[in-house]
């Protein structure tokens, strides 16, 4: 007995998607860029601390303080390690966000929301120029909006949008 149609696949309540929505891709790309820049800054500081490259001594009489690599302390290396660790964390958070982890979406929303509030507060207290306040608030506010789109919430909850 022959059938006129092919067997159908199992029914899914939501359509199956394989990639995150573009809103999450944009936020993840900026996370990657920030992480790579932090790792680059840590590498440059480590090279400067290891005396690789030209010497950056200040001229005599300039503030009375000259810092040379041989006077570096353990705190300098701790700062370099912390900057590198923050860069790695940013890259990991971007990857987890693309994979659809809801806790990362919530965490990044909270951190960007705090950044928006801090930028607005700084503009209010210091009386900074309108453009400077707008620049310090624009990207975090954009990321909060992108992290809370319907597609982003759907991807993090159901792996679809």
N, CA and C atoms as an extended XYZ file, in Angstrom:
483
Properties=species:S:1:pos:R:3:atomname:S:1:resname:S:1:resid:I:1 pbc="F F F"
N         0.830       -1.153        0.000 N   UNK     1
C         0.000        0.000        0.000 CA  UNK     1
C         0.889        1.235        0.000 C   UNK     1
N         0.686        2.123       -0.901 N   UNK     2
C         1.500        3.330       -1.035 CA  UNK     2
C         0.727        4.522       -0.489 C   UNK     2
N         1.471        5.409        0.173 N   UNK     3
C         0.876        6.634        0.710 CA  UNK     3
C         1.192        7.799       -0.212 C   UNK     3
N         0.325        8.749       -0.299 N   UNK     4
C         0.503        9.892       -1.186 CA  UNK     4
C         1.356       10.992       -0.547 C   UNK     4
N         1.712       10.842        0.702 N   UNK     5
C         2.518       11.880        1.357 CA  UNK     5
C         3.627       11.223        2.161 C   UNK     5
N         4.687       11.992        2.397 N   UNK     6
C         5.819       11.502        3.171 CA  UNK     6
C         5.491       11.586        4.661 C   UNK     6
N         6.144       10.761        5.473 N   UNK     7
C         5.913       10.850        6.914 CA  UNK     7
C         6.338       12.221        7.454 C   UNK     7
N         5.569       12.754        8.359 N   UNK     8
C         5.833       14.075        8.917 CA  UNK     8
C         6.712       13.950       10.158 C   UNK     8
N         7.512       14.994       10.404 N   UNK     9
C         8.331       15.014       11.605 CA  UNK     9
C         7.445       15.321       12.807 C   UNK     9
N         7.997       15.065       13.996 N   UNK    10
C         7.255       15.315       15.228 CA  UNK    10
C         6.913       16.800       15.341 C   UNK    10
N         5.755       17.068       15.885 N   UNK    11
C         5.294       18.433       16.032 CA  UNK    11
C         5.977       19.085       17.229 C   UNK    11
N         6.446       20.330       17.063 N   UNK    12
C         7.062       21.100       18.141 CA  UNK    12
C         6.175       22.297       18.436 C   UNK    12
N         5.988       22.629       19.709 N   UNK    13
C         5.133       23.771       20.028 CA  UNK    13
C         5.715       25.085       19.530 C   UNK    13
N         7.037       25.159       19.374 N   UNK    14
C         7.699       26.352       18.862 CA  UNK    14
C         8.566       25.938       17.682 C   UNK    14
N         8.682       26.787       16.685 N   UNK    15
C         9.557       26.430       15.565 CA  UNK    15
C        11.014       26.322       16.044 C   UNK    15
N        11.758       25.385       15.498 N   UNK    16
C        13.132       25.151       15.920 CA  UNK    16
C        14.051       26.130       15.192 C   UNK    16
N        14.870       26.850       15.958 N   UNK    17
C        15.849       27.793       15.402 CA  UNK    17
C        17.240       27.321       15.781 C   UNK    17
N        18.206       27.689       14.976 N   UNK    18
C        19.573       27.246       15.254 CA  UNK    18
C        20.496       28.369       15.711 C   UNK    18
N        20.116       29.619       15.500 N   UNK    19
C        20.965       30.737       15.911 CA  UNK    19
C        20.150       31.741       16.713 C   UNK    19
N        20.863       32.535       17.474 N   UNK    20
C        20.232       33.571       18.286 CA  UNK    20
C        19.716       34.697       17.391 C   UNK    20
N        18.762       35.487       17.893 N   UNK    21
C        18.286       36.627       17.107 CA  UNK    21
C        19.373       37.697       16.974 C   UNK    21
N        19.195       38.588       16.019 N   UNK    22
C        20.201       39.607       15.718 CA  UNK    22
C        20.428       40.534       16.915 C   UNK    22
N        19.406       40.768       17.724 N   UNK    23
C        19.585       41.647       18.876 CA  UNK    23
C        20.603       41.068       19.853 C   UNK    23
N        20.563       39.764       20.066 N   UNK    24
C        21.541       39.137       20.949 CA  UNK    24
C        22.908       39.048       20.290 C   UNK    24
N        22.949       38.892       18.979 N   UNK    25
C        24.230       38.874       18.286 CA  UNK    25
C        24.949       40.219       18.425 C   UNK    25
N        24.204       41.312       18.336 N   UNK    26
C        24.812       42.646       18.460 CA  UNK    26
C        25.424       42.820       19.853 C   UNK    26
N        24.680       42.466       20.890 N   UNK    27
C        25.191       42.601       22.260 CA  UNK    27
C        26.392       41.675       22.464 C   UNK    27
N        26.323       40.455       21.945 N   UNK    28
C        27.427       39.506       22.107 CA  UNK    28
C        28.681       39.994       21.384 C   UNK    28
N        28.531       40.585       20.221 N   UNK    29
C        29.688       41.100       19.485 CA  UNK    29
C        30.356       42.220       20.275 C   UNK    29
N        29.567       43.099       20.875 N   UNK    30
C        30.161       44.155       21.699 CA  UNK    30
C        30.809       43.568       22.952 C   UNK    30
N        30.263       42.496       23.493 N   UNK    31
C        30.907       41.810       24.618 CA  UNK    31
C        32.263       41.257       24.177 C   UNK    31
N        32.304       40.634       22.997 N   UNK    32
C        33.559       40.101       22.485 CA  UNK    32
C        34.581       41.216       22.274 C   UNK    32
N        34.146       42.321       21.675 N   UNK    33
C        35.066       43.429       21.425 CA  UNK    33
C        35.615       44.002       22.734 C   UNK    33
N        34.739       44.173       23.718 N   UNK    34
C        35.189       44.674       25.010 CA  UNK    34
C        36.165       43.720       25.678 C   UNK    34
N        35.899       42.422       25.589 N   UNK    35
C        36.798       41.433       26.176 CA  UNK    35
C        38.156       41.421       25.499 C   UNK    35
N        38.167       41.500       24.176 N   UNK    36
C        39.434       41.500       23.446 CA  UNK    36
C        40.225       42.770       23.762 C   UNK    36
N        39.551       43.915       23.857 N   UNK    37
C        40.248       45.155       24.209 CA  UNK    37
C        40.828       45.082       25.623 C   UNK    37
N        40.104       44.484       26.552 N   UNK    38
C        40.626       44.332       27.915 CA  UNK    38
C        41.834       43.394       27.932 C   UNK    38
N        41.773       42.299       27.183 N   UNK    39
C        42.927       41.402       27.105 CA  UNK    39
C        44.125       42.095       26.464 C   UNK    39
N        43.868       42.920       25.454 N   UNK    40
C        44.950       43.682       24.827 CA  UNK    40
C        45.569       44.689       25.788 C   UNK    40
N        44.729       45.352       26.578 N   UNK    41
C        45.255       46.301       27.570 CA  UNK    41
C        46.091       45.573       28.617 C   UNK    41
N        45.635       44.409       29.053 N   UNK    42
C        46.411       43.627       30.025 CA  UNK    42
C        47.740       43.193       29.422 C   UNK    42
N        47.727       42.801       28.147 N   UNK    43
C        48.970       42.385       27.496 CA  UNK    43
C        49.944       43.552       27.368 C   UNK    43
N        49.445       44.730       27.007 N   UNK    44
C        50.317       45.899       26.900 CA  UNK    44
C        50.902       46.287       28.251 C   UNK    44
N        50.089       46.241       29.293 N   UNK    45
C        50.606       46.542       30.623 CA  UNK    45
C        51.637       45.509       31.066 C   UNK    45
N        51.400       44.251       30.721 N   UNK    46
C        52.369       43.209       31.079 CA  UNK    46
C        53.680       43.416       30.328 C   UNK    46
N        53.598       43.807       29.065 N   UNK    47
C        54.821       44.082       28.310 CA  UNK    47
C        55.565       45.279       28.881 C   UNK    47
N        54.841       46.309       29.270 N   UNK    48
C        55.480       47.479       29.870 CA  UNK    48
C        56.119       47.119       31.200 C   UNK    48
N        55.464       46.260       31.971 N   UNK    49
C        56.021       45.849       33.259 CA  UNK    49
C        57.241       44.956       33.078 C   UNK    49
N        57.302       44.231       31.973 N   UNK    50
C        58.434       43.347       31.714 CA  UNK    50
C        59.570       44.070       30.997 C   UNK    50
N        59.446       45.374       30.807 N   UNK    51
C        60.458       46.220       30.165 CA  UNK    51
C        60.692       45.831       28.713 C   UNK    51
N        59.661       45.418       28.027 N   UNK    52
C        59.749       45.140       26.606 CA  UNK    52
C        59.291       46.395       25.878 C   UNK    52
N        60.092       46.882       24.974 N   UNK    53
C        59.738       48.087       24.237 CA  UNK    53
C        60.457       49.302       24.791 C   UNK    53
N        60.109       50.488       24.273 N   UNK    54
C        60.811       51.708       24.694 CA  UNK    54
C        60.484       52.084       26.140 C   UNK    54
N        61.404       52.801       26.772 N   UNK    55
C        61.191       53.282       28.140 CA  UNK    55
C        60.285       54.501       28.098 C   UNK    55
N        59.390       54.587       29.043 N   UNK    56
C        58.440       55.693       29.089 CA  UNK    56
C        58.680       56.555       30.314 C   UNK    56
N        59.904       56.924       30.557 N   UNK    57
C        60.217       57.751       31.717 CA  UNK    57
C        59.759       59.178       31.479 C   UNK    57
N        59.316       59.818       32.542 N   UNK    58
C        58.907       61.213       32.467 CA  UNK    58
C        60.137       62.090       32.610 C   UNK    58
N        60.135       63.287       32.029 N   UNK    59
C        61.285       64.171       32.179 CA  UNK    59
C        61.457       64.604       33.637 C   UNK    59
N        62.668       64.957       33.993 N   UNK    60
C        62.967       65.370       35.365 CA  UNK    60
C        62.166       66.619       35.708 C   UNK    60
N        61.656       66.650       36.917 N   UNK    61
C        60.888       67.805       37.369 CA  UNK    61
C        59.420       67.739       37.004 C   UNK    61
N        58.997       66.720       36.312 N   UNK    62
C        57.593       66.598       35.919 CA  UNK    62
C        56.830       65.895       37.029 C   UNK    62
N        56.308       66.662       37.950 N   UNK    63
C        55.529       66.113       39.039 CA  UNK    63
C        56.377       65.495       40.139 C   UNK    63
N        57.665       65.390       39.947 N   UNK    64
C        58.549       64.881       40.974 CA  UNK    64
C        58.519       63.368       41.136 C   UNK    64
N        57.715       62.638       40.365 N   UNK    65
C        57.622       61.191       40.523 CA  UNK    65
C        57.925       60.539       39.187 C   UNK    65
N        58.852       59.613       39.202 N   UNK    66
C        59.153       58.828       38.016 CA  UNK    66
C        58.993       57.362       38.390 C   UNK    66
N        58.130       56.660       37.673 N   UNK    67
C        57.894       55.245       37.949 CA  UNK    67
C        58.645       54.428       36.916 C   UNK    67
N        59.479       53.562       37.392 N   UNK    68
C        60.229       52.677       36.508 CA  UNK    68
C        59.778       51.235       36.762 C   UNK    68
N        59.913       50.372       35.774 N   UNK    69
C        59.455       48.988       35.964 CA  UNK    69
C        60.104       48.255       37.125 C   UNK    69
N        61.323       48.640       37.528 N   UNK    70
C        61.945       47.931       38.630 CA  UNK    70
C        61.337       48.305       39.979 C   UNK    70
N        60.489       49.334       40.007 N   UNK    71
C        59.815       49.702       41.252 CA  UNK    71
C        58.388       49.184       41.307 C   UNK    71
N        58.012       48.333       40.379 N   UNK    72
C        56.658       47.789       40.365 CA  UNK    72
C        56.460       46.831       41.527 C   UNK    72
N        55.258       46.803       42.023 N   UNK    73
C        54.952       45.947       43.164 CA  UNK    73
C        54.048       44.807       42.730 C   UNK    73
N        53.697       43.987       43.683 N   UNK    74
C        52.780       42.885       43.429 CA  UNK    74
C        51.410       43.423       43.023 C   UNK    74
N        51.060       44.600       43.511 N   UNK    75
C        49.763       45.200       43.164 CA  UNK    75
C        49.662       45.459       41.665 C   UNK    75
N        50.772       45.815       41.040 N   UNK    76
C        50.756       46.046       39.592 CA  UNK    76
C        50.386       44.768       38.851 C   UNK    76
N        50.963       43.682       39.261 N   UNK    77
C        50.656       42.408       38.611 CA  UNK    77
C        49.235       41.943       38.934 C   UNK    77
N        48.758       42.285       40.107 N   UNK    78
C        47.371       41.962       40.451 CA  UNK    78
C        46.404       42.750       39.568 C   UNK    78
N        46.715       44.012       39.299 N   UNK    79
C        45.865       44.829       38.418 CA  UNK    79
C        45.882       44.263       37.003 C   UNK    79
N        47.070       43.865       36.526 N   UNK    80
C        47.170       43.280       35.183 CA  UNK    80
C        46.343       41.996       35.103 C   UNK    80
N        46.448       41.145       36.124 N   UNK    81
C        45.667       39.914       36.146 CA  UNK    81
C        44.177       40.166       36.219 C   UNK    81
N        43.772       41.178       36.984 N   UNK    82
C        42.352       41.512       37.101 CA  UNK    82
C        41.792       42.011       35.773 C   UNK    82
N        42.552       42.852       35.093 N   UNK    83
C        42.099       43.351       33.785 CA  UNK    83
C        41.958       42.192       32.804 C   UNK    83
N        42.917       41.263       32.806 N   UNK    84
C        42.821       40.098       31.933 CA  UNK    84
C        41.639       39.216       32.283 C   UNK    84
N        41.387       39.031       33.569 N   UNK    85
C        40.257       38.203       34.003 CA  UNK    85
C        38.925       38.830       33.599 C   UNK    85
N        38.812       40.147       33.731 N   UNK    86
C        37.582       40.837       33.317 CA  UNK    86
C        37.366       40.661       31.810 C   UNK    86
N        38.445       40.716       31.035 N   UNK    87
C        38.328       40.486       29.601 CA  UNK    87
C        37.836       39.090       29.271 C   UNK    87
N        38.369       38.096       29.971 N   UNK    88
C        37.912       36.724       29.745 CA  UNK    88
C        36.456       36.535       30.155 C   UNK    88
N        36.057       37.145       31.257 N   UNK    89
C        34.669       37.043       31.710 CA  UNK    89
C        33.729       37.669       30.682 C   UNK    89
N        34.128       38.808       30.106 N   UNK    90
C        33.284       39.452       29.089 CA  UNK    90
C        33.106       38.550       27.874 C   UNK    90
N        34.165       37.885       27.455 N   UNK    91
C        34.069       36.983       26.303 CA  UNK    91
C        33.175       35.790       26.631 C   UNK    91
N        33.328       35.222       27.816 N   UNK    92
C        32.496       34.082       28.216 CA  UNK    92
C        31.023       34.480       28.303 C   UNK    92
N        30.755       35.661       28.855 N   UNK    93
C        29.360       36.116       28.948 CA  UNK    93
C        28.750       36.319       27.565 C   UNK    93
N        29.536       36.846       26.630 N   UNK    94
C        29.033       36.996       25.261 CA  UNK    94
C        28.689       35.663       24.634 C   UNK    94
N        29.531       34.669       24.877 N   UNK    95
C        29.269       33.334       24.306 CA  UNK    95
C        28.046       32.684       24.943 C   UNK    95
N        27.938       32.804       26.267 N   UNK    96
C        26.774       32.236       26.956 CA  UNK    96
C        25.487       32.926       26.501 C   UNK    96
N        25.577       34.221       26.223 N   UNK    97
C        24.401       34.955       25.751 CA  UNK    97
C        23.965       34.431       24.395 C   UNK    97
N        24.903       34.180       23.506 N   UNK    98
C        24.541       33.640       22.197 CA  UNK    98
C        23.955       32.238       22.307 C   UNK    98
N        24.385       31.479       23.298 N   UNK    99
C        23.846       30.132       23.489 CA  UNK    99
C        22.464       30.148       24.122 C   UNK    99
N        22.012       31.299       24.596 N   UNK   100
C        20.651       31.396       25.103 CA  UNK   100
C        20.507       31.206       26.599 C   UNK   100
N        21.514       31.537       27.365 N   UNK   101
C        21.416       31.434       28.827 CA  UNK   101
C        20.671       32.646       29.358 C   UNK   101
N        19.535       32.411       29.991 N   UNK   102
C        18.708       33.515       30.468 CA  UNK   102
C        19.369       34.264       31.611 C   UNK   102
N        20.129       33.586       32.467 N   UNK   103
C        20.766       34.271       33.584 CA  UNK   103
C        21.777       35.306       33.092 C   UNK   103
N        22.419       35.050       31.941 N   UNK   104
C        23.351       36.031       31.379 CA  UNK   104
C        22.587       37.230       30.849 C   UNK   104
N        21.452       36.982       30.213 N   UNK   105
C        20.630       38.090       29.711 CA  UNK   105
C        20.182       38.978       30.857 C   UNK   105
N        19.749       38.368       31.960 N   UNK   106
C        19.309       39.135       33.127 CA  UNK   106
C        20.489       39.887       33.749 C   UNK   106
N        21.629       39.221       33.876 N   UNK   107
C        22.812       39.857       34.460 CA  UNK   107
C        23.270       41.051       33.632 C   UNK   107
N        23.340       40.886       32.319 N   UNK   108
C        23.757       41.988       31.459 CA  UNK   108
C        22.731       43.113       31.455 C   UNK   108
N        21.459       42.771       31.564 N   UNK   109
C        20.436       43.813       31.671 CA  UNK   109
C        20.623       44.621       32.947 C   UNK   109
N        20.869       43.939       34.055 N   UNK   110
C        21.091       44.649       35.323 CA  UNK   110
C        22.346       45.513       35.268 C   UNK   110
N        23.443       44.971       34.753 N   UNK   111
C        24.685       45.744       34.696 CA  UNK   111
C        24.563       46.948       33.765 C   UNK   111
N        23.914       46.770       32.627 N   UNK   112
C        23.723       47.900       31.719 CA  UNK   112
C        22.745       48.917       32.293 C   UNK   112
N        21.734       48.446       33.021 N   UNK   113
C        20.825       49.370       33.694 CA  UNK   113
C        21.554       50.205       34.741 C   UNK   113
N        22.440       49.576       35.505 N   UNK   114
C        23.243       50.325       36.469 CA  UNK   114
C        24.161       51.325       35.777 C   UNK   114
N        24.679       50.949       34.627 N   UNK   115
C        25.522       51.865       33.862 CA  UNK   115
C        24.731       53.074       33.374 C   UNK   115
N        23.501       52.847       32.946 N   UNK   116
C        22.641       53.968       32.533 CA  UNK   116
C        22.380       54.893       33.716 C   UNK   116
N        22.024       54.317       34.860 N   UNK   117
C        21.761       55.135       36.041 CA  UNK   117
C        23.012       55.901       36.472 C   UNK   117
N        24.168       55.258       36.412 N   UNK   118
C        25.411       55.934       36.765 CA  UNK   118
C        25.738       57.076       35.823 C   UNK   118
N        25.503       56.882       34.532 N   UNK   119
C        25.746       57.948       33.565 CA  UNK   119
C        24.828       59.138       33.756 C   UNK   119
N        23.558       58.850       34.027 N   UNK   120
C        22.602       59.942       34.274 CA  UNK   120
C        22.963       60.684       35.557 C   UNK   120
N        23.313       59.945       36.599 N   UNK   121
C        23.694       60.564       37.871 CA  UNK   121
C        24.960       61.403       37.713 C   UNK   121
N        25.926       60.894       36.981 N   UNK   122
C        27.163       61.643       36.762 CA  UNK   122
C        26.886       62.927       35.993 C   UNK   122
N        26.036       62.858       34.992 N   UNK   123
C        25.674       64.066       34.254 CA  UNK   123
C        24.941       65.068       35.119 C   UNK   123
N        24.109       64.586       36.036 N   UNK   124
C        23.359       65.469       36.923 CA  UNK   124
C        24.276       66.135       37.951 C   UNK   124
N        25.151       65.361       38.567 N   UNK   125
C        26.000       65.884       39.642 CA  UNK   125
C        27.076       66.811       39.103 C   UNK   125
N        27.751       66.409       38.037 N   UNK   126
C        28.868       67.208       37.534 CA  UNK   126
C        28.421       68.320       36.592 C   UNK   126
N        27.190       68.295       36.161 N   UNK   127
C        26.730       69.302       35.213 CA  UNK   127
C        27.444       69.170       33.878 C   UNK   127
N        27.778       67.946       33.533 N   UNK   128
C        28.518       67.695       32.297 CA  UNK   128
C        27.681       68.110       31.088 C   UNK   128
N        28.370       68.295       29.987 N   UNK   129
C        27.693       68.675       28.759 CA  UNK   129
C        26.674       67.608       28.366 C   UNK   129
N        25.648       68.044       27.704 N   UNK   130
C        24.574       67.143       27.307 CA  UNK   130
C        25.097       66.033       26.406 C   UNK   130
N        26.013       66.364       25.499 N   UNK   131
C        26.536       65.360       24.566 CA  UNK   131
C        27.335       64.285       25.302 C   UNK   131
N        28.125       64.678       26.298 N   UNK   132
C        28.919       63.697       27.043 CA  UNK   132
C        28.019       62.738       27.810 C   UNK   132
N        26.971       63.250       28.426 N   UNK   133
C        26.034       62.394       29.144 CA  UNK   133
C        25.302       61.473       28.181 C   UNK   133
N        24.922       62.000       27.038 N   UNK   134
C        24.218       61.194       26.046 CA  UNK   134
C        25.090       60.047       25.544 C   UNK   134
N        26.365       60.314       25.324 N   UNK   135
C        27.270       59.273       24.847 CA  UNK   135
C        27.461       58.200       25.913 C   UNK   135
N        27.576       58.603       27.184 N   UNK   136
C        27.811       57.614       28.242 CA  UNK   136
C        26.575       56.777       28.545 C   UNK   136
N        25.407       57.237       28.109 N   UNK   137
C        24.160       56.521       28.380 CA  UNK   137
C        23.658       55.754       27.155 C   UNK   137
N        24.075       56.159       25.965 N   UNK   138
C        23.478       55.636       24.734 CA  UNK   138
C        23.694       54.132       24.555 C   UNK   138
N        24.932       53.664       24.636 N   UNK   139
C        25.189       52.244       24.402 CA  UNK   139
C        24.563       51.344       25.461 C   UNK   139
N        24.739       51.626       26.755 N   UNK   140
C        24.073       50.753       27.738 CA  UNK   140
C        22.554       50.731       27.583 C   UNK   140
N        21.959       51.877       27.256 N   UNK   141
C        20.508       51.911       27.060 CA  UNK   141
C        20.111       51.094       25.835 C   UNK   141
N        20.896       51.193       24.774 N   UNK   142
C        20.634       50.371       23.589 CA  UNK   142
C        20.719       48.888       23.928 C   UNK   142
N        21.712       48.509       24.725 N   UNK   143
C        21.867       47.094       25.089 CA  UNK   143
C        20.723       46.611       25.970 C   UNK   143
N        20.235       47.459       26.864 N   UNK   144
C        19.073       47.079       27.682 CA  UNK   144
C        17.873       46.824       26.781 C   UNK   144
N        17.676       47.679       25.805 N   UNK   145
C        16.553       47.508       24.880 CA  UNK   145
C        16.728       46.225       24.056 C   UNK   145
N        17.940       45.990       23.544 N   UNK   146
C        18.178       44.800       22.721 CA  UNK   146
C        18.047       43.507       23.519 C   UNK   146
N        18.433       43.541       24.789 N   UNK   147
C        18.341       42.341       25.618 CA  UNK   147
C        16.907       42.018       26.028 C   UNK   147
N        16.009       42.966       25.885 N   UNK   148
C        14.627       42.749       26.303 CA  UNK   148
C        13.643       42.728       25.150 C   UNK   148
N        14.131       42.482       23.941 N   UNK   149
C        13.203       42.318       22.823 CA  UNK   149
C        12.476       40.980       22.957 C   UNK   149
N        11.376       40.868       22.270 N   UNK   150
C        10.599       39.626       22.314 CA  UNK   150
C        11.417       38.439       21.810 C   UNK   150
N        12.210       38.686       20.761 N   UNK   151
C        13.026       37.616       20.204 CA  UNK   151
C        14.104       37.171       21.197 C   UNK   151
N        14.721       38.109       21.894 N   UNK   152
C        15.776       37.762       22.863 CA  UNK   152
C        15.200       36.963       24.028 C   UNK   152
N        14.048       37.390       24.528 N   UNK   153
C        13.418       36.647       25.622 CA  UNK   153
C        13.005       35.253       25.171 C   UNK   153
N        12.458       35.159       23.965 N   UNK   154
C        12.041       33.864       23.443 CA  UNK   154
C        13.215       32.921       23.238 C   UNK   154
N        14.335       33.447       22.752 N   UNK   155
C        15.508       32.609       22.536 CA  UNK   155
C        16.049       32.080       23.868 C   UNK   155
N        16.071       32.939       24.881 N   UNK   156
C        16.620       32.519       26.173 CA  UNK   156
C        15.669       31.598       26.941 C   UNK   156
N        14.391       31.638       26.629 N   UNK   157
C        13.438       30.778       27.339 CA  UNK   157
C        13.140       29.483       26.581 C   UNK   157
N        12.931       29.577       25.269 N   UNK   158
C        12.454       28.431       24.486 CA  UNK   158
C        13.382       28.028       23.350 C   UNK   158
N        14.501       28.719       23.186 N   UNK   159
C        15.434       28.506       22.066 CA  UNK   159
C        14.766       28.735       20.727 C   UNK   159
N        13.844       29.650       20.715 N   UNK   160
C        13.198       30.064       19.475 CA  UNK   160
C        12.751       31.505       19.631 C   UNK   160
N        12.326       32.108       18.562 N   UNK   161
C        11.833       33.486       18.623 CA  UNK   161
C        10.856       33.729       17.507 C   UNK   161
